[in-house]
Amino acid sequence: MTIGLGLLIIGGTLAVAIGWLINRRVTHESFLWIGLVVGGVAFLLAGILQNLMVVPMAITIHGREGLQSLVPASPLEAIYYGLAAGIAQELAKLAGIRVYGRNREIFPTAIAIGAGFALTEIILISLPAMQAGVTSVSALAIPIWERFSAILFHIGAAIIIGYGLARGKMWLYLLIAILLHGILDGAVALRAYYKIDQIVAFETVILIFSAAVLALAIRWMQSAVRDHELVSTTR
């Protein structure tokens, strides 16, 4: 098995399974399978927007040759890249939720789009590694670990955006999702800048952060679902 194939099978299964499980346990609604595709489209749109924000800055600072292995030249540049990722990706999730979520329950929509977003990222990351053989356990374990954290975060951030829509405070919760994403991707960029080699410790912190974001999102979603059910039963 190659690294790419292993990552695609295991990571892809995790993305769908986690989304399906959260949807079943919290919303009790049917999983929106088409939402996975919408999440994939949102990811592709986010990539275009993110490149428009990042590439001009990177070329200005590093020149075209610096785009291949983009290492920030300063902490400020690293933070900018993190925020650019947050703005592009969370705006794309919002667009997907609003378009596909029209006339649908908001939280099943958000969960499916978050899972589809993570799944598409896994697919695109897996493709270049399809020819790379697995030489050790860590060669496959670390990429899966990274994608597991990303799955938790993408679904959690999508739920936070959905919660904002459900509460009528879209821009506030979009900003929260963007800032959380900026912290996460900014940390990754800062790791490159400071040349931090403790990959296991770093990925552990990222996993804890991502799990905390998802836990917070689920807690907010549960409160909104309970309120919706209470209103429905008192009508």
Backbone as CSV, one residue per row, in Angstrom:
resi,resn,N_x,N_y,N_z,CA_x,CA_y,CA_z,C_x,C_y,C_z
1,MET,0.846,-1.206,0.000,0.000,0.000,0.000,0.878,1.252,0.000
2,THR,0.506,2.222,-0.794,1.248,3.482,-0.816,0.703,4.428,0.252
3,ILE,1.486,5.465,0.555,1.040,6.453,1.540,-0.238,7.131,1.069
4,GLY,-0.277,7.497,-0.212,-1.457,8.180,-0.740,-2.705,7.335,-0.644
5,LEU,-2.592,6.053,-1.017,-3.758,5.167,-0.978,-4.219,4.932,0.455
6,GLY,-3.267,4.715,1.361,-3.622,4.518,2.764,-4.298,5.736,3.355
7,LEU,-3.754,6.903,3.036,-4.340,8.150,3.532,-5.735,8.357,2.966
8,LEU,-5.906,8.038,1.689,-7.206,8.209,1.046,-8.253,7.290,1.667
9,ILE,-7.904,6.030,1.853,-8.865,5.061,2.386,-9.188,5.349,3.844
10,ILE,-8.151,5.476,4.668,-8.375,5.655,6.106,-8.913,7.051,6.407
11,GLY,-8.270,8.067,5.843,-8.710,9.438,6.087,-10.094,9.701,5.536
12,GLY,-10.349,9.223,4.311,-11.664,9.421,3.711,-12.761,8.753,4.507
13,THR,-12.485,7.530,4.973,-13.469,6.814,5.796,-13.741,7.565,7.093
14,LEU,-12.691,8.072,7.720,-12.856,8.829,8.967,-13.701,10.080,8.751
15,ALA,-13.456,10.804,7.663,-14.206,12.041,7.400,-15.699,11.768,7.288
16,VAL,-16.051,10.743,6.514,-17.468,10.421,6.320,-18.068,9.850,7.602
17,ALA,-17.333,8.941,8.265,-17.859,8.282,9.458,-18.084,9.268,10.600
18,ILE,-17.147,10.178,10.805,-17.292,11.152,11.893,-18.464,12.082,11.620
19,GLY,-18.580,12.561,10.385,-19.717,13.408,10.035,-21.038,12.688,10.217
20,TRP,-21.111,11.448,9.730,-22.334,10.652,9.846,-22.704,10.424,11.307
21,LEU,-21.704,10.085,12.138,-21.951,9.779,13.549,-22.439,11.008,14.309
22,ILE,-21.793,12.153,14.100,-22.217,13.378,14.782,-23.636,13.745,14.371
23,ASN,-23.915,13.639,13.093,-25.257,13.960,12.595,-26.307,13.056,13.231
24,ARG,-26.013,11.772,13.304,-26.965,10.803,13.862,-27.192,11.032,15.349
25,ARG,-26.108,11.276,16.092,-26.204,11.398,17.548,-26.850,12.706,17.990
26,VAL,-26.631,13.782,17.256,-27.081,15.100,17.723,-28.350,15.570,17.025
27,THR,-28.391,15.495,15.713,-29.550,16.050,14.993,-30.662,15.030,14.795
28,HIS,-30.303,13.733,14.802,-31.273,12.646,14.565,-31.931,12.760,13.193
29,GLU,-31.289,13.469,12.276,-31.800,13.618,10.909,-31.002,12.710,9.968
30,SER,-31.517,12.507,8.767,-30.793,11.731,7.763,-29.532,12.482,7.338
31,PHE,-28.483,11.734,7.071,-27.238,12.358,6.623,-27.408,12.844,5.187
32,LEU,-26.957,14.046,4.912,-27.114,14.652,3.587,-25.893,14.318,2.726
33,TRP,-25.973,13.208,2.004,-24.826,12.731,1.233,-24.417,13.710,0.141
34,ILE,-25.395,14.369,-0.466,-25.065,15.357,-1.503,-24.270,16.511,-0.896
35,GLY,-24.464,16.743,0.406,-23.713,17.790,1.087,-22.210,17.556,1.051
36,LEU,-21.793,16.277,0.956,-20.365,15.981,0.824,-19.812,16.586,-0.465
37,VAL,-20.601,16.470,-1.529,-20.184,17.027,-2.821,-20.143,18.549,-2.754
38,VAL,-21.164,19.129,-2.117,-21.202,20.589,-1.966,-19.998,21.056,-1.152
39,GLY,-19.656,20.298,-0.106,-18.472,20.626,0.681,-17.207,20.562,-0.149
40,GLY,-17.153,19.593,-1.077,-16.007,19.494,-1.976,-15.891,20.691,-2.896
41,VAL,-17.022,21.121,-3.433,-17.030,22.314,-4.288,-16.595,23.535,-3.484
42,ALA,-17.079,23.623,-2.238,-16.693,24.740,-1.364,-15.184,24.745,-1.137
43,PHE,-14.600,23.548,-0.974,-13.149,23.475,-0.773,-12.395,23.996,-1.989
44,LEU,-12.848,23.620,-3.179,-12.187,24.078,-4.402,-12.294,25.593,-4.557
45,LEU,-13.459,26.137,-4.237,-13.632,27.593,-4.295,-12.738,28.285,-3.266
46,ALA,-12.636,27.676,-2.081,-11.771,28.238,-1.042,-10.320,28.262,-1.500
47,GLY,-9.908,27.212,-2.218,-8.538,27.165,-2.718,-8.232,28.304,-3.674
48,ILE,-9.198,28.616,-4.533,-9.014,29.729,-5.473,-8.885,31.049,-4.717
49,LEU,-9.810,31.282,-3.777,-9.796,32.526,-3.011,-8.534,32.639,-2.167
50,GLN,-8.127,31.530,-1.555,-6.932,31.555,-0.711,-5.681,31.861,-1.538
51,ASN,-5.600,31.287,-2.723,-4.456,31.583,-3.598,-4.417,33.049,-4.006
52,LEU,-5.591,33.626,-4.249,-5.650,35.046,-4.605,-5.142,35.925,-3.463
53,MET,-5.308,35.454,-2.231,-4.866,36.222,-1.071,-3.398,35.962,-0.727
54,VAL,-2.934,34.747,-0.984,-1.601,34.345,-0.529,-0.520,34.547,-1.594
55,VAL,-0.806,34.145,-2.831,0.229,34.141,-3.873,0.841,35.520,-4.121
56,PRO,0.048,36.591,-4.286,0.673,37.906,-4.503,1.598,38.317,-3.358
57,MET,1.160,38.046,-2.121,1.998,38.360,-0.965,3.285,37.538,-0.991
58,ALA,3.159,36.247,-1.279,4.329,35.368,-1.286,5.318,35.759,-2.381
59,ILE,4.812,36.101,-3.563,5.698,36.513,-4.662,6.413,37.814,-4.322
60,THR,5.686,38.731,-3.697,6.286,40.014,-3.308,7.440,39.815,-2.336
61,ILE,7.272,38.884,-1.400,8.280,38.681,-0.355,9.389,37.734,-0.801
62,HIS,9.007,36.630,-1.449,9.972,35.559,-1.729,10.343,35.417,-3.202
63,GLY,9.585,36.056,-4.095,9.787,35.805,-5.514,9.092,34.511,-5.921
64,ARG,8.999,34.276,-7.196,8.275,33.093,-7.687,8.928,31.782,-7.257
65,GLU,10.227,31.787,-7.107,10.918,30.556,-6.718,10.587,30.149,-5.281
66,GLY,10.111,31.097,-4.485,9.788,30.789,-3.097,8.427,30.170,-2.889
67,LEU,7.645,30.034,-3.958,6.293,29.489,-3.829,6.288,27.985,-3.596
68,GLN,7.320,27.288,-4.063,7.332,25.830,-3.967,7.353,25.368,-2.515
69,SER,8.303,25.861,-1.752,8.392,25.523,-0.324,8.234,26.816,0.457
70,LEU,7.005,27.222,0.643,6.730,28.543,1.212,6.962,28.548,2.718
71,VAL,8.052,29.171,3.136,8.364,29.333,4.555,8.286,30.820,4.872
72,PRO,7.455,31.217,5.833,7.305,32.642,6.149,8.636,33.278,6.542
73,ALA,8.807,34.529,6.139,10.032,35.258,6.468,9.919,35.967,7.809
74,SER,8.714,36.008,8.365,8.492,36.674,9.647,7.242,36.096,10.300
75,PRO,7.106,36.269,11.631,5.882,35.821,12.301,4.641,36.509,11.752
76,LEU,4.776,37.775,11.370,3.627,38.508,10.830,3.141,37.874,9.527
77,GLU,4.088,37.463,8.697,3.710,36.796,7.445,3.006,35.472,7.739
78,ALA,3.492,34.743,8.729,2.872,33.471,9.109,1.437,33.680,9.578
79,ILE,1.233,34.708,10.384,-0.112,35.013,10.884,-1.031,35.404,9.731
80,TYR,-0.490,36.162,8.784,-1.291,36.553,7.614,-1.760,35.325,6.841
81,TYR,-0.863,34.370,6.620,-1.237,33.159,5.886,-2.314,32.380,6.643
82,GLY,-2.198,32.356,7.965,-3.214,31.674,8.763,-4.573,32.321,8.639
83,LEU,-4.602,33.650,8.717,-5.873,34.374,8.594,-6.438,34.277,7.181
84,ALA,-5.554,34.290,6.179,-6.015,34.150,4.793,-6.713,32.813,4.598
85,ALA,-6.137,31.765,5.176,-6.763,30.441,5.096,-8.111,30.447,5.803
86,GLY,-8.153,31.082,6.972,-9.407,31.150,7.717,-10.492,31.889,6.962
87,ILE,-10.146,33.037,6.411,-11.130,33.841,5.672,-11.645,33.075,4.454
88,ALA,-10.725,32.540,3.652,-11.120,31.862,2.414,-11.948,30.612,2.693
89,GLN,-11.485,29.791,3.606,-12.140,28.503,3.820,-13.455,28.627,4.575
90,GLU,-13.518,29.505,5.559,-14.778,29.631,6.303,-15.832,30.390,5.496
91,LEU,-15.414,31.337,4.666,-16.371,31.990,3.762,-16.945,30.983,2.770
92,ALA,-16.093,30.088,2.276,-16.566,29.066,1.337,-17.546,28.118,2.014
93,LYS,-17.264,27.748,3.259,-18.211,26.896,3.996,-19.539,27.611,4.191
94,LEU,-19.475,28.888,4.552,-20.703,29.671,4.726,-21.514,29.688,3.437
95,ALA,-20.847,29.921,2.316,-21.548,29.959,1.031,-22.215,28.621,0.745
96,GLY,-21.491,27.532,1.002,-22.051,26.208,0.773,-23.247,25.924,1.654
97,ILE,-23.150,26.295,2.925,-24.251,26.061,3.864,-25.474,26.879,3.479
98,ARG,-25.259,28.125,3.101,-26.394,28.986,2.742,-27.064,28.531,1.443
99,VAL,-26.268,28.142,0.468,-26.846,27.738,-0.821,-27.524,26.373,-0.708
100,TYR,-26.786,25.387,-0.195,-27.341,24.035,-0.110,-28.347,23.906,1.034
101,GLY,-28.183,24.738,2.065,-29.056,24.640,3.229,-30.402,25.308,3.067
102,ARG,-30.617,25.937,1.943,-31.913,26.561,1.690,-32.993,25.475,1.674
103,ASN,-34.004,25.647,2.524,-35.107,24.683,2.657,-34.662,23.345,3.243
104,ARG,-33.511,23.331,3.926,-33.045,22.132,4.618,-32.695,22.485,6.053
105,GLU,-32.638,21.470,6.913,-32.210,21.691,8.293,-30.761,22.168,8.297
106,ILE,-30.482,23.188,9.084,-29.190,23.859,9.000,-28.031,23.000,9.504
107,PHE,-28.226,22.254,10.607,-27.093,21.524,11.174,-26.702,20.278,10.374
108,PRO,-27.654,19.473,9.887,-27.240,18.388,8.983,-26.500,18.914,7.753
109,THR,-26.929,20.076,7.267,-26.249,20.698,6.126,-24.816,21.068,6.487
110,ALA,-24.640,21.726,7.625,-23.305,22.158,8.053,-22.377,20.971,8.280
111,ILE,-22.894,19.924,8.910,-22.070,18.741,9.184,-21.606,18.091,7.888
112,ALA,-22.535,17.912,6.952,-22.189,17.268,5.678,-21.181,18.099,4.893
113,ILE,-21.356,19.401,4.897,-20.430,20.263,4.157,-19.057,20.272,4.821
114,GLY,-19.018,20.300,6.148,-17.733,20.218,6.840,-17.010,18.914,6.545
115,ALA,-17.762,17.801,6.543,-17.165,16.497,6.238,-16.703,16.437,4.784
116,GLY,-17.513,16.969,3.867,-17.132,16.988,2.455,-15.916,17.854,2.197
117,PHE,-15.817,18.948,2.932,-14.661,19.847,2.844,-13.395,19.088,3.234
118,ALA,-13.468,18.391,4.388,-12.321,17.623,4.868,-11.989,16.474,3.925
119,LEU,-13.024,15.802,3.403,-12.817,14.673,2.492,-12.102,15.111,1.215
120,THR,-12.511,16.223,0.651,-11.887,16.712,-0.582,-10.435,17.101,-0.339
121,GLU,-10.160,17.702,0.808,-8.775,18.035,1.156,-7.928,16.768,1.229
122,ILE,-8.488,15.716,1.824,-7.773,14.438,1.921,-7.481,13.873,0.531
123,ILE,-8.475,13.914,-0.350,-8.300,13.394,-1.711,-7.162,14.121,-2.426
124,LEU,-7.163,15.447,-2.348,-6.155,16.232,-3.065,-4.764,16.069,-2.461
125,ILE,-4.690,15.866,-1.153,-3.392,15.637,-0.512,-2.875,14.235,-0.834
126,SER,-3.797,13.280,-0.972,-3.414,11.887,-1.222,-2.836,11.671,-2.616
127,LEU,-3.359,12.374,-3.596,-2.986,12.111,-4.994,-1.480,12.189,-5.268
128,PRO,-0.774,13.247,-4.783,0.669,13.310,-5.078,1.471,12.195,-4.415
129,ALA,0.899,11.552,-3.379,1.637,10.518,-2.642,1.228,9.106,-3.053
130,MET,0.535,8.976,-4.186,0.053,7.664,-4.624,1.192,6.708,-5.002
131,GLN,2.348,7.246,-5.343,3.478,6.398,-5.735,4.475,6.185,-4.596
132,ALA,4.267,6.885,-3.471,5.219,6.793,-2.357,4.886,5.589,-1.482
133,GLY,5.829,4.667,-1.356,5.607,3.481,-0.543,5.692,3.780,0.943
134,VAL,5.016,2.951,1.741,5.056,3.097,3.197,6.327,2.430,3.703
135,THR,7.271,3.216,4.174,8.556,2.688,4.639,8.574,2.446,6.139
136,SER,7.643,3.072,6.868,7.558,2.891,8.316,6.145,3.226,8.769
137,VAL,5.844,2.855,9.998,4.519,3.146,10.546,4.281,4.647,10.599
138,SER,5.304,5.401,11.006,5.146,6.852,11.137,4.926,7.530,9.792
139,ALA,5.409,6.906,8.705,5.244,7.506,7.379,3.780,7.647,7.015
140,LEU,2.937,6.743,7.504,1.501,6.815,7.258,0.756,7.369,8.464
141,ALA,1.272,7.089,9.676,0.573,7.499,10.896,0.488,9.016,11.031
142,ILE,1.578,9.717,10.746,1.580,11.177,10.904,0.603,11.855,9.948
143,PRO,0.602,11.520,8.645,-0.393,12.140,7.756,-1.831,11.851,8.169
144,ILE,-2.111,10.623,8.622,-3.471,10.296,9.070,-3.813,11.096,10.318
145,TRP,-2.858,11.205,11.228,-3.044,11.996,12.445,-3.370,13.439,12.078
146,GLU,-2.615,14.016,11.144,-2.862,15.395,10.707,-4.257,15.548,10.103
147,ARG,-4.644,14.578,9.254,-5.967,14.655,8.610,-7.086,14.442,9.617
148,PHE,-6.861,13.615,10.635,-7.871,13.409,11.674,-8.150,14.723,12.391
149,SER,-7.092,15.447,12.739,-7.262,16.762,13.373,-8.015,17.707,12.449
150,ALA,-7.658,17.689,11.158,-8.318,18.572,10.187,-9.796,18.232,10.043
151,ILE,-10.130,16.935,10.063,-11.534,16.518,9.981,-12.324,17.095,11.147
152,LEU,-11.799,16.928,12.352,-12.481,17.450,13.542,-12.685,18.954,13.423
153,PHE,-11.634,19.652,12.969,-11.742,21.108,12.902,-12.727,21.554,11.836
154,HIS,-12.635,20.991,10.639,-13.504,21.438,9.543,-14.981,21.214,9.872
155,ILE,-15.300,20.069,10.454,-16.693,19.821,10.834,-17.105,20.772,11.952
156,GLY,-16.222,20.959,12.941,-16.535,21.873,14.041,-16.748,23.295,13.574
157,ALA,-15.880,23.787,12.690,-16.012,25.158,12.183,-17.294,25.327,11.379
158,ALA,-17.645,24.316,10.580,-18.889,24.384,9.803,-20.105,24.428,10.725
159,ILE,-20.058,23.655,11.805,-21.163,23.670,12.775,-21.269,25.039,13.441
160,ILE,-20.131,25.646,13.780,-20.147,26.982,14.389,-20.810,27.986,13.453
161,ILE,-20.484,27.910,12.167,-21.122,28.796,11.188,-22.617,28.507,11.115
162,GLY,-22.978,27.227,11.116,-24.390,26.857,11.113,-25.111,27.358,12.349
163,TYR,-24.427,27.312,13.489,-25.019,27.815,14.733,-25.294,29.309,14.620
164,GLY,-24.363,30.043,14.026,-24.575,31.474,13.826,-25.784,31.749,12.956
165,LEU,-25.965,30.944,11.907,-27.140,31.096,11.042,-28.414,30.769,11.808
166,ALA,-28.370,29.722,12.626,-29.550,29.316,13.392,-29.944,30.369,14.420
167,ARG,-28.957,31.055,14.975,-29.220,32.070,16.007,-29.414,33.467,15.418
168,GLY,-29.292,33.610,14.113,-29.434,34.927,13.496,-28.243,35.830,13.744
169,LYS,-27.068,35.229,14.013,-25.844,35.993,14.264,-24.731,35.463,13.359
170,MET,-25.019,35.464,12.068,-24.131,34.845,11.092,-22.721,35.424,11.127
171,TRP,-22.605,36.748,11.090,-21.289,37.371,10.967,-20.445,37.181,12.222
172,LEU,-21.078,37.188,13.393,-20.336,36.987,14.635,-19.697,35.602,14.661
173,TYR,-20.483,34.583,14.351,-19.959,33.220,14.436,-19.069,32.869,13.246
174,LEU,-19.282,33.533,12.123,-18.325,33.388,11.021,-16.969,33.937,11.446
175,LEU,-16.974,35.079,12.119,-15.727,35.673,12.608,-15.037,34.740,13.599
176,ILE,-15.823,34.113,14.479,-15.251,33.158,15.435,-14.578,32.008,14.692
177,ALA,-15.268,31.465,13.682,-14.704,30.360,12.898,-13.428,30.794,12.182
178,ILE,-13.436,31.996,11.626,-12.252,32.509,10.924,-11.072,32.657,11.882
179,LEU,-11.318,33.218,13.051,-10.239,33.418,14.022,-9.681,32.086,14.514
180,LEU,-10.561,31.123,14.780,-10.103,29.800,15.211,-9.262,29.147,14.114
181,HIS,-9.715,29.280,12.888,-8.964,28.730,11.753,-7.631,29.460,11.597
182,GLY,-7.653,30.774,11.796,-6.424,31.552,11.715,-5.403,31.127,12.751
183,ILE,-5.879,30.816,13.953,-4.980,30.331,15.007,-4.349,29.009,14.591
184,LEU,-5.180,28.112,14.061,-4.700,26.781,13.677,-3.677,26.852,12.544
185,ASP,-4.055,27.483,11.434,-3.140,27.546,10.294,-1.967,28.489,10.555
186,GLY,-2.201,29.513,11.367,-1.106,30.391,11.758,-0.054,29.639,12.558
187,ALA,-0.508,28.725,13.416,0.423,27.914,14.203,1.267,27.021,13.294
188,VAL,0.636,26.467,12.261,1.372,25.629,11.306,2.436,26.458,10.580
189,ALA,2.073,27.665,10.166,3.032,28.538,9.484,4.150,28.981,10.432
190,LEU,3.798,29.255,11.682,4.813,29.650,12.664,5.767,28.496,12.960
191,ARG,5.252,27.275,12.937,6.122,26.107,13.119,7.185,26.060,12.026
192,ALA,6.769,26.380,10.787,7.735,26.400,9.682,8.751,27.525,9.875
193,TYR,8.276,28.680,10.345,9.173,29.827,10.534,10.207,29.545,11.622
194,TYR,9.743,28.991,12.755,10.643,28.740,13.876,11.364,27.397,13.768
195,LYS,11.049,26.638,12.690,11.698,25.343,12.446,11.551,24.407,13.648
196,ILE,10.323,24.257,14.108,10.021,23.369,15.232,10.002,21.927,14.728
197,ASP,10.859,21.084,15.298,11.005,19.705,14.822,10.211,18.689,15.644
198,GLN,9.678,19.107,16.781,8.948,18.166,17.638,7.555,17.918,17.057
199,ILE,7.514,17.101,15.994,6.283,16.917,15.234,5.184,16.259,16.064
200,VAL,5.534,15.274,16.896,4.518,14.577,17.696,3.896,15.520,18.715
201,ALA,4.725,16.285,19.407,4.205,17.239,20.390,3.351,18.299,19.712
202,PHE,3.818,18.795,18.569,3.067,19.829,17.849,1.723,19.292,17.379
203,GLU,1.714,18.111,16.771,0.458,17.545,16.273,-0.488,17.177,17.410
204,THR,0.061,16.873,18.579,-0.794,16.610,19.742,-1.537,17.874,20.153
205,VAL,-0.835,18.996,20.170,-1.472,20.277,20.495,-2.541,20.615,19.458
206,ILE,-2.237,20.405,18.185,-3.203,20.677,17.118,-4.436,19.797,17.270
207,LEU,-4.230,18.530,17.615,-5.356,17.608,17.806,-6.230,18.049,18.973
208,ILE,-5.609,18.434,20.078,-6.366,18.892,21.246,-7.168,20.140,20.898
209,PHE,-6.547,21.069,20.184,-7.231,22.300,19.779,-8.424,21.978,18.879
210,SER,-8.214,21.114,17.895,-9.278,20.767,16.953,-10.422,20.049,17.656
211,ALA,-10.083,19.139,18.566,-11.112,18.420,19.316,-11.907,19.375,20.201
212,ALA,-11.223,20.367,20.782,-11.907,21.355,21.622,-12.867,22.203,20.796
213,VAL,-12.455,22.580,19.585,-13.332,23.346,18.693,-14.575,22.533,18.355
214,LEU,-14.391,21.254,18.024,-15.539,20.403,17.695,-16.443,20.212,18.906
215,ALA,-15.852,20.006,20.086,-16.655,19.823,21.296,-17.494,21.065,21.590
216,LEU,-16.897,22.244,21.448,-17.633,23.492,21.655,-18.758,23.622,20.639
217,ALA,-18.453,23.311,19.382,-19.460,23.407,18.321,-20.631,22.469,18.586
218,ILE,-20.328,21.242,19.013,-21.393,20.270,19.299,-22.242,20.743,20.471
219,ARG,-21.601,21.312,21.475,-22.361,21.822,22.628,-23.315,22.925,22.201
220,TRP,-22.842,23.852,21.383,-23.720,24.921,20.878,-24.841,24.338,20.026
221,MET,-24.487,23.371,19.182,-25.494,22.759,18.314,-26.565,22.048,19.144
222,GLN,-26.160,21.342,20.176,-27.125,20.644,21.026,-28.099,21.616,21.675
223,SER,-27.592,22.764,22.115,-28.477,23.754,22.738,-29.467,24.306,21.726
224,ALA,-29.011,24.537,20.495,-29.905,25.050,19.452,-30.948,24.010,19.059
225,VAL,-30.530,22.741,18.976,-31.468,21.665,18.633,-32.516,21.510,19.724
226,ARG,-32.098,21.578,21.000,-33.059,21.480,22.112,-34.051,22.626,22.075
227,ASP,-33.563,23.832,21.825,-34.455,24.993,21.752,-35.453,24.841,20.613
228,HIS,-34.982,24.318,19.473,-35.863,24.116,18.315,-36.937,23.083,18.637
229,GLU,-36.535,21.999,19.313,-37.499,20.959,19.673,-38.499,21.476,20.697
230,LEU,-38.031,22.332,21.623,-38.919,22.892,22.638,-39.958,23.793,22.000
231,VAL,-39.518,24.633,21.066,-40.452,25.519,20.367,-41.468,24.706,19.575
232,SER,-40.998,23.630,18.943,-41.881,22.807,18.117,-42.957,22.128,18.954
233,THR,-42.606,21.697,20.166,-43.568,20.987,21.008,-44.550,21.917,21.701
234,THR,-44.217,23.204,21.799,-45.115,24.151,22.475,-46.036,24.872,21.510
235,ARG,-45.880,24.617,20.226,-46.748,25.273,19.240,-48.118,24.600,19.206
